[in-house]
Amino acid sequence: LHRLIRRQRQMCIRDSDNMHISADVDVAVYPGMMNKATGTLGASIGNGNVRFYAGGIINKYSFYGGLIRQLGVQGSVTYQISAPLSFTAFASYYGRNAMPMMPCGSPMPPSMLGYYDVSRFGGYVNYKVSEHFGILVGGQAVERHGPRNYYEVEPIATPYVNIGSGKKKVGIGLPVGQITVSYTHLRAHETC
């Protein structure tokens, strides 16, 4: 396991109760291995029980002797079934990603490959047990790199805890099983 040092900045412009424009910059430092800087810009529009999100992503991976840039798009649609229950379908796409290569021409090592973003799509149900506790349950298809790229299906089972309130609210997800998508990534479409 690698120690992670993370810095994050977020900006949210609320045009109305139904529309939000957000920008986010996240820098993750994996000492001795690489740095990953991610920037997103997106818009969220709600109408009644339905909320749509669309945005762009840029990732920059810097490491000894090289730099890789990656562009992508992401989107989601969420339907609020009842007060504690909602369903979200989501997707992120990075184009026809070839196996990421190091500047020397060799493939990216497995220790770094796990942090390289891939295309994925899926859906989950969000059940809020209370204001502070909930669980995400669903599934996703995740792109895998290798001699030929393919998609592999994974479950999503993430209990979470929300601490604080208002602008000082923090969400902590606890992925269960072989889950490579983060709680923050799953809930990126939600309002600021």
Buried (B, 14 or more C-beta within 10 A) or exposed (E): EBEEEEEEEEEEEEEEEEBBBBBBBBBBBBEEBBBBBBBBBBBBBBEEEEBBBBBEBBBBBBBEEEEBEBEBBBBBBBEBEEEEEBBBBBBBBBEEBEEBEBEEEEBBEEEBBEBBBBBBBBBBBBBBEEEBEBBBBBEBBBBEBEEEBEBEEBBBBBBBEBEEEEEEEEBEBEBEEEBBBEBEBBBBBBBE
